[in-house]
Every structure is written in C-alpha cells, then in structure tokens.
Amino acid sequence: MKNLLLNELTETFERLSTTYDNLLSTAKTKHDFLLSGNMEGLETILYQEKNQTEIAQLLEEKRQNVLFRYCKENNIKDNRITMKSLLNNIDDMSRAKIEAILDGLTLVVKELQDANARNATLTNYSLEVTEDIIRIFCPPAFQHQTYCNTGKKNENKLPMVLIDTKV
C-alpha cells in the first residue's frame, strides 16, 4: 500500500507540475494581452487561468489527502509530515523522482510569482493612468465615488455636467 500511495503522490506532483507550467504560460500570454490592450484575448485568458487555478486547487487537495492516508497507514501522529521527512523514509529511486519533480515545481512557482507580479504592476499602472485621465476630463465633483463601500448608492449631489467643455 505504501508504494501505491507514493505512486499516487508522484503522479499528483507530476500533474501539479504540468498545471503550474500551464499557469505560467497563461501568465505570459496575459502579459502580452495587457501590453497590447487585447481585451478579448484577456477575457479568454482570464477564464482559462481561472480553470487552471481550480485544477491546481483540486490537485493540492488530492496531495493533502494522499499524505493524510500515508500518515494514517504509517501511524504518523497529528498528520505532521514534511516532504523532507517523507523523502528520508522512501527508497532512492522514488526519492530521486519526487525530488526532481519538486525542484522543477519550485522553479515554476517562482517564475509564476514573478510573472503575476509583473502583470499586477501593469494592471495597477493602467488603473493609475485611467484615474489621471478622469481627473483631467472631469470636474472635481465627479472624483468622488458614486457608490459606498457597501455597494449602496450615495445620494447624487453632483452637477449633471460630466465634462467641463471650457478649454
């Protein structure tokens, strides 16, 4: 049973690695769409990213389930097991395979974090530019939110002219 659980864990890590590779590719494509302003492509890629993220979450839950069953089978209390302690207690061939997958997964996750940070910076910059444009073209009265943080509409105390036509 131990080998079956290790095989299942290895397979889960392989699938996680593939999923994170796909997420990285998606993040790079999203970066290109953000730079080009391709809103249709961005909408599609966001949907794809959401699906990939859900798959990654399901695989992570499966990984935790496999480790829980491993702990139960091997009488490891409180399900307190680390990958290091797990790897120290398995055969060399399985250890080498899992370590290689984990090393690759670690690198991909780091690249994905960097790509998402770049995309977040682009998005924030775009929002700042949009806010600046609104400040330029709208009178100061329109720079206040129409809706409260609760989502309820504030009373409209603003003039009905959106853009001051005097230049």
MARPA-52565 format. One line per 3 residues: number of its first residue (from 1); their letters; for each residue x, y, z of N, C-alpha, C. Coordinates in Angstrom, 3 decimals, always signed. Atoms other than C-alpha are relative to their C-alpha. Example, Ala and Ser with C-alpha at 12.3 -4.5 7.8 and 13.67 -1.06 7.14 Angstrom:
# MARPA-52565
1> as> +0.890/-1.190/+0.000/+12.300/-4.500/+7.800/+0.900/+1.200/+0.000  -0.820/-1.190/-0.060/+13.670/-1.060/+7.140/-0.770/+1.090/+0.730
This chain:
# MARPA-52565
1> mkn> +0.830/-1.195/+0.000/+0.000/+0.000/+0.000/+0.873/+1.258/+0.000  -0.894/-1.155/-0.071/+2.914/+2.326/+0.769/+0.451/+0.420/-1.392  -0.436/-0.316/+1.364/+4.171/+2.061/-2.830/-1.131/+0.590/-0.831
4> lll> +1.141/-0.555/+0.721/+0.675/+2.736/-4.162/-0.194/+1.467/+0.364  +0.150/-1.388/-0.435/+0.467/+5.903/-2.080/+1.128/+0.866/-0.549  -1.121/-0.760/+0.560/+3.936/+7.008/-3.213/-0.185/+0.220/-1.502
7> nel> +0.273/-0.160/+1.432/+2.977/+6.374/-6.838/-1.095/+1.039/-0.224  +1.085/-0.978/+0.118/-0.236/+8.352/-6.346/+0.511/+1.406/+0.305  -0.585/-1.292/-0.348/+1.724/+11.153/-4.686/+0.890/+0.509/-1.141
10> tet> -0.862/-0.373/+1.117/+4.277/+11.173/-7.507/-0.835/+0.455/-1.193  +0.885/-0.374/+1.111/+1.515/+11.255/-10.117/-0.662/+1.355/+0.259  +0.633/-1.277/-0.357/-0.182/+14.117/-8.268/+0.987/+1.148/-0.162
13> fer> -1.025/-1.033/+0.182/+3.073/+16.090/-8.174/+0.274/+0.254/-1.486  -0.210/-0.169/+1.438/+3.571/+15.466/-11.899/-1.132/+0.826/-0.619  +1.150/-0.746/+0.517/+0.061/+16.741/-12.637/+0.026/+1.449/+0.492
16> lst> -0.147/-1.360/-0.526/+0.635/+19.743/-10.352/+1.048/+0.767/-0.792  -1.064/-0.638/+0.762/+3.852/+20.477/-12.204/-0.493/+0.414/-1.384  +0.563/-0.324/+1.315/+2.065/+20.338/-15.565/-0.981/+1.161/+0.103
19> tyd> +0.987/-1.069/-0.190/-0.729/+22.552/-14.249/+0.687/+1.331/+0.236  -0.721/-1.249/-0.242/+1.738/+25.149/-12.949/+0.772/+0.459/-1.235  -0.605/-0.379/+1.284/+3.590/+25.045/-16.278/-1.037/+0.708/-0.874
22> nll> +1.083/-0.619/+0.774/+0.251/+25.825/-17.948/-0.357/+1.371/+0.559  +0.289/-1.298/-0.611/-0.424/+28.623/-15.443/+1.066/+1.027/-0.354  -1.084/-0.903/+0.375/+2.990/+30.121/-16.208/-0.156/+0.456/-1.450
25> sta> +0.223/-0.347/+1.397/+2.293/+30.002/-19.936/-1.170/+0.977/-0.128  +1.161/-0.882/+0.006/-1.089/+31.628/-19.308/+0.374/+1.388/+0.510  -0.424/-1.295/-0.547/+0.512/+34.372/-17.193/+0.826/+0.782/-1.021
28> ktk> -0.794/-0.671/+1.039/+2.969/+35.136/-20.001/-0.888/+0.516/-1.126  +0.943/-0.438/+1.030/+0.145/+35.286/-22.538/-0.808/+1.189/+0.499  +0.755/-1.109/-0.587/-1.821/+37.535/-20.185/+0.847/+1.269/-0.035
31> hdf> -0.914/-1.145/+0.050/+1.213/+39.822/-20.009/-0.024/+0.634/-1.395  +0.038/-0.502/+1.376/+1.226/+40.110/-23.804/-1.313/+0.710/-0.294  +1.309/-0.621/+0.215/-2.508/+40.857/-23.844/-0.120/+1.321/+0.748
34> lls> +0.027/-1.256/-0.751/-2.091/+43.506/-21.142/+0.776/+1.083/-0.735  -0.821/-0.972/+0.722/+0.667/+45.198/-23.127/-0.669/+0.466/-1.293  +0.608/-0.355/+1.279/-1.254/+45.106/-26.399/-1.402/+0.580/+0.150
37> gnm> +1.355/-0.500/-0.209/-4.605/+46.024/-24.874/-1.053/-0.885/-0.652  +0.924/+0.953/+0.617/-6.255/+42.942/-26.384/-1.008/-0.466/+1.047  +0.987/+0.282/-1.033/-9.386/+42.876/-24.215/-0.703/-1.339/-0.224
40> egl> +0.641/+1.286/+0.273/-10.996/+39.884/-25.965/+0.925/-1.146/+0.404  -0.972/+1.016/-0.379/-7.837/+37.843/-25.561/+0.177/-0.068/+1.502  -0.153/-0.054/-1.451/-7.509/+38.999/-21.963/-1.170/-0.678/+0.693
43> eti> +1.180/+0.631/-0.579/-11.058/+37.925/-21.187/+0.090/-1.520/-0.116  -0.135/+1.441/+0.223/-10.418/+34.498/-22.684/+1.070/-0.593/+0.902  -1.117/+0.536/-0.787/-7.104/+34.058/-20.893/-0.330/+0.012/+1.500
46> lyq> +0.417/-0.031/-1.403/-8.636/+35.069/-17.549/-0.896/-1.188/+0.333  +0.855/+1.176/-0.174/-11.267/+32.360/-17.954/+0.856/-1.264/+0.058  -0.901/+1.150/+0.036/-8.553/+29.855/-18.831/+0.806/-0.080/+1.294
49> ekn> -0.785/-0.044/-1.237/-6.469/+30.963/-15.834/-0.835/-0.458/+1.197  +0.890/+0.401/-1.090/-9.445/+30.514/-13.506/-0.168/-1.511/+0.011  +0.143/+1.459/+0.089/-9.964/+26.952/-14.748/+1.271/-0.717/+0.441
52> qte> -1.266/+0.619/-0.386/-6.276/+26.120/-14.354/+0.233/+0.114/+1.506  -0.159/-0.195/-1.438/-6.278/+27.550/-10.839/-0.875/-0.981/+0.776  +0.885/+0.966/-0.643/-9.251/+25.369/-9.907/+0.583/-1.405/-0.066
55> iaq> -0.643/+1.310/+0.139/-7.422/+22.321/-11.236/+1.153/-0.120/+0.993  -1.119/+0.016/-0.943/-4.340/+23.238/-9.187/-0.509/-0.174/+1.427  +0.559/+0.114/-1.344/-6.502/+23.604/-6.090/-0.487/-1.427/+0.268
58> lle> +0.460/+1.380/-0.157/-8.101/+20.190/-6.641/+1.178/-0.957/+0.159  -1.187/+0.852/-0.116/-4.681/+18.597/-7.132/+0.681/+0.186/+1.355  -0.578/-0.242/-1.325/-3.412/+20.251/-3.938/-0.812/-0.723/+1.071
61> ekr> +0.846/+0.733/-0.943/-6.384/+18.815/-2.058/+0.268/-1.500/-0.090  -0.318/+1.415/+0.179/-5.596/+15.402/-3.534/+1.340/-0.332/+0.650  -1.319/+0.221/-0.616/-1.959/+15.742/-2.461/-0.122/-0.089/+1.515
64> qnv> +0.191/+0.018/-1.447/-3.049/+16.539/+1.091/-0.701/-1.277/+0.441  +0.720/+1.230/-0.308/-5.436/+13.575/+1.053/+0.944/-1.204/-0.034  -0.958/+1.107/+0.105/-2.680/+11.206/-0.086/+0.945/+0.016/+1.193
67> lfr> -0.893/-0.079/-1.167/-0.357/+12.488/+2.644/-0.728/-0.376/+1.285  +0.795/+0.385/-1.165/-3.156/+12.085/+5.211/-0.098/-1.519/+0.083  +0.094/+1.468/+0.012/-3.647/+8.460/+4.144/+1.362/-0.638/+0.299
70> yck> -1.345/+0.495/-0.271/+0.132/+7.934/+4.224/+0.291/+0.055/+1.501  -0.215/-0.151/-1.443/+0.295/+9.260/+7.782/-0.811/-1.022/+0.779  +0.877/+0.953/-0.683/-2.617/+7.090/+8.834/+0.556/-1.413/-0.119
73> enn> -0.527/+1.346/+0.237/-1.103/+3.975/+7.292/+1.301/-0.245/+0.765  -1.304/+0.146/-0.647/+2.324/+4.627/+8.848/+0.008/+0.483/+1.448  +0.151/-0.408/-1.408/+0.991/+5.709/+12.269/+0.783/+1.258/+0.342
76> ikd> -0.635/-1.286/-0.260/+2.367/+9.216/+11.988/-1.065/+0.884/+0.615  +1.014/-0.717/-0.753/+0.520/+11.247/+14.592/-0.162/+1.439/-0.472  +0.363/-1.385/+0.288/-1.207/+14.561/+14.006/+0.245/+0.391/-1.457
79> nri> -0.241/-0.267/+1.423/-0.549/+14.227/+10.273/+1.107/+1.017/-0.211  -1.114/-0.952/+0.090/+2.649/+16.160/+10.838/+1.148/-0.679/-0.742  -1.074/+0.555/+0.814/+4.869/+15.148/+7.994/+0.453/+1.081/-0.964
82> tmk> -0.540/-0.939/+0.974/+7.148/+17.251/+5.889/+0.490/-0.804/-1.200  -0.510/+0.701/+1.173/+8.329/+16.435/+2.416/+1.396/-0.545/+0.276  -1.356/+0.462/-0.322/+11.859/+16.159/+3.797/-0.042/-1.305/+0.790
85> sll> +0.077/+1.232/-0.787/+10.860/+13.567/+6.380/-0.587/-1.146/-0.823  +0.550/+1.032/+0.869/+8.800/+11.711/+3.796/+1.087/-0.535/-0.927  -1.041/+0.417/+0.932/+11.691/+11.658/+1.333/+1.104/-0.797/+0.682
88> nni> -1.026/+0.745/-0.732/+14.067/+10.403/+4.016/-0.412/-1.441/+0.272  +0.493/+1.329/-0.348/+11.879/+7.331/+4.549/-0.451/-0.817/-1.203  +0.389/+0.780/+1.176/+11.424/+6.140/+0.965/+1.243/-0.440/-0.762
91> ddm> -1.132/+0.544/+0.754/+13.590/+4.253/-1.491/+0.625/+1.077/-0.888  -0.782/-0.990/+0.748/+16.250/+6.069/-3.500/-0.621/+0.362/-1.348  +0.563/-0.271/+1.321/+14.504/+5.735/-6.865/-1.227/+0.928/+0.104
94> sra> +1.180/-0.849/-0.202/+11.211/+7.214/-5.624/+0.414/+1.381/+0.483  -0.480/-1.283/-0.532/+13.093/+9.913/-3.713/+0.537/+0.874/-1.121  -0.597/-0.768/+1.091/+15.054/+10.978/-6.783/-1.073/+0.540/-0.941
97> kie> +1.056/-0.424/+0.914/+11.931/+11.130/-8.923/-0.819/+1.141/+0.618  +0.803/-1.030/-0.672/+9.916/+13.152/-6.377/+0.818/+1.276/+0.184  -0.850/-1.192/-0.168/+12.848/+15.491/-5.657/+0.133/+0.770/-1.314
100> ail> -0.129/-0.658/+1.300/+13.273/+16.207/-9.373/-1.287/+0.760/-0.345  +1.285/-0.655/+0.281/+9.564/+16.982/-9.746/-0.156/+1.232/+0.889  +0.148/-1.119/-0.935/+9.583/+19.190/-6.635/+0.944/+1.151/-0.335
103> dgl> -0.940/-1.055/+0.392/+12.676/+21.081/-7.803/-0.548/+0.785/-1.192  +0.589/-0.665/+1.162/+11.036/+21.804/-11.144/-1.234/+0.799/+0.377  +1.217/-0.685/-0.438/+7.767/+22.735/-9.456/+0.332/+1.274/+0.760
106> tlv> -0.432/-1.183/-0.753/+9.562/+25.136/-7.130/+0.433/+1.118/-0.946  -0.447/-1.002/+0.973/+11.190/+26.907/-10.076/-1.175/+0.606/-0.771  +1.151/-0.492/+0.755/+7.928/+27.166/-12.000/-0.858/+0.909/+0.876
109> vke> +0.794/-0.836/-0.907/+6.077/+28.547/-8.961/+0.670/+1.354/+0.187  -0.716/-1.271/-0.138/+8.785/+31.188/-8.513/-0.160/+0.850/-1.261  +0.194/-0.732/+1.256/+8.562/+32.156/-12.206/-1.428/+0.527/-0.101
112> lqd> +1.404/-0.412/+0.037/+4.774/+32.283/-11.897/-0.245/+1.190/+0.926  +0.119/-1.143/-0.914/+5.028/+34.599/-8.884/+0.554/+1.264/-0.656  -0.601/-1.159/+0.672/+7.333/+36.901/-10.852/-0.885/+0.507/-1.140
115> ana> +0.867/-0.389/+1.117/+5.044/+36.879/-13.911/-1.266/+0.683/+0.516  +1.210/-0.615/-0.554/+1.985/+37.630/-11.773/+0.298/+1.364/+0.610  -0.384/-1.309/-0.546/+3.851/+40.473/-10.040/+0.128/+1.023/-1.132
118> rna> -0.104/-0.901/+1.156/+4.679/+41.985/-13.454/-1.385/+0.363/-0.529  +1.354/-0.259/+0.489/+1.055/+41.619/-14.559/-0.764/+0.913/+0.958  +0.664/-0.866/-0.982/-0.181/+43.211/-11.324/+0.517/+1.430/-0.119
121> tlt> -0.573/-1.336/+0.178/+2.211/+46.133/-11.853/-0.594/+0.678/-1.235  +0.607/-0.558/+1.210/+0.906/+46.632/-15.407/-1.450/+0.408/+0.241  +1.399/-0.289/-0.281/-2.689/+46.482/-14.205/-0.132/+1.232/+0.883
124> nys> +0.050/-1.163/-0.891/-2.062/+48.948/-11.380/+0.393/+1.278/-0.728  -0.417/-1.165/+0.771/-0.246/+51.306/-13.732/-1.136/+0.464/-0.914  +1.118/-0.329/+0.871/-3.165/+51.138/-16.147/-1.111/+0.694/+0.776
127> lev> +1.036/-0.626/-0.829/-5.604/+51.977/-13.353/+0.393/+1.419/+0.404  -0.467/-1.346/-0.357/-3.475/+54.939/-12.279/-0.146/+0.956/-1.180  +0.137/-0.834/+1.194/-3.419/+56.274/-15.855/-1.474/+0.337/-0.221
130> ted> +1.438/-0.240/+0.169/-7.192/+55.871/-16.090/-0.506/+1.022/+1.005  +0.401/-0.971/-1.021/-7.678/+57.754/-12.816/+0.515/+1.398/-0.340  -0.538/-1.299/+0.412/-5.408/+60.538/-14.084/-0.822/+0.604/-1.133
133> iir> +0.818/-0.481/+1.118/-7.449/+60.803/-17.284/-1.344/+0.502/+0.517  +1.271/-0.438/-0.575/-10.648/+61.027/-15.256/+0.172/+1.348/+0.698  -0.262/-1.273/-0.682/-9.124/+63.827/-13.163/+0.153/+1.149/-1.001
136> ifc> -0.209/-1.027/+1.013/-8.191/+65.718/-16.319/-1.327/+0.430/-0.623  +1.204/-0.300/+0.753/-11.573/+65.496/-18.025/-1.259/+0.225/+0.834  +1.197/-0.151/-0.829/-13.994/+65.532/-15.108/+0.225/+1.070/+1.051
139> ppa> -0.133/-0.991/-1.067/-14.686/+68.359/-12.671/+0.228/-0.704/+1.339  -0.313/+0.604/-1.293/-13.589/+67.778/-9.074/-1.193/-0.673/+0.668  +1.171/+0.599/-0.636/-17.160/+66.974/-8.007/-0.185/-1.455/-0.414
142> fqh> +0.172/+1.367/+0.475/-17.039/+63.764/-10.078/+1.118/-0.934/+0.445  -1.093/+0.844/-0.442/-13.917/+62.471/-8.433/-0.347/-0.768/+1.263  +0.459/+0.750/-1.166/-15.945/+61.049/-5.535/-0.782/-1.210/-0.468
145> qty> +0.692/+1.221/+0.379/-17.382/+57.572/-5.572/-1.507/+0.201/+0.015  +1.454/-0.021/+0.038/-20.997/+57.191/-6.560/-0.557/-1.029/+0.973  +0.465/+1.077/-0.870/-21.279/+54.003/-4.524/+0.867/-0.072/+1.251
148> cnt> -0.714/+0.199/-1.261/-20.334/+53.411/-0.891/+0.732/-1.340/-0.065  -0.687/+1.284/-0.074/-18.059/+50.542/+0.091/-0.980/-1.151/+0.167  +0.993/+1.048/-0.193/-21.220/+48.614/+0.995/-0.720/-0.350/-1.285
151> gkk> +0.661/+0.244/+1.264/-22.408/+48.828/-2.594/-1.275/+0.797/-0.162  +1.204/-0.829/+0.095/-25.305/+51.136/-1.797/+0.348/+1.306/-0.682  -0.212/-1.214/+0.772/-25.704/+54.186/-3.955/-0.047/+1.225/+0.912
154> nen> +0.015/-1.278/-0.714/-24.774/+57.576/-2.480/-1.021/+0.911/-0.665  +0.908/-0.982/+0.592/-27.181/+60.433/-2.980/+0.760/+0.790/-1.052  -0.632/-0.732/+1.084/-26.444/+62.270/-6.201/-0.030/+1.498/+0.321
157> klp> -0.121/-1.417/-0.332/-25.256/+65.701/-5.066/+0.887/+0.701/-1.018  -0.932/-0.508/+0.988/-23.228/+66.258/-8.204/-0.737/+0.708/-1.125  +0.640/-0.639/+1.151/-23.969/+68.584/-11.121/-0.138/-1.007/-1.136
160> mvl> +0.286/+0.931/+1.075/-25.266/+66.912/-14.243/+0.958/+0.117/-1.177  -0.955/-0.153/+1.078/-22.386/+68.083/-16.459/+1.198/-0.891/+0.301  -1.103/+0.937/-0.228/-19.769/+65.355/-16.843/+1.340/+0.611/-0.360
163> idt> -1.263/-0.557/+0.458/-17.091/+67.215/-18.776/-0.151/+1.499/-0.145  -0.004/-1.450/+0.151/-16.316/+70.878/-18.498/+0.503/+0.307/-1.410  -0.340/-0.210/+1.407/-16.344/+71.988/-22.113/+0.886/+1.210/-0.215
166> kv> -0.893/-1.161/+0.150/-14.302/+75.140/-21.433/+1.431/-0.502/-0.023  -1.381/+0.443/+0.116/-10.792/+74.548/-22.621/+0.935/+1.160/-0.008
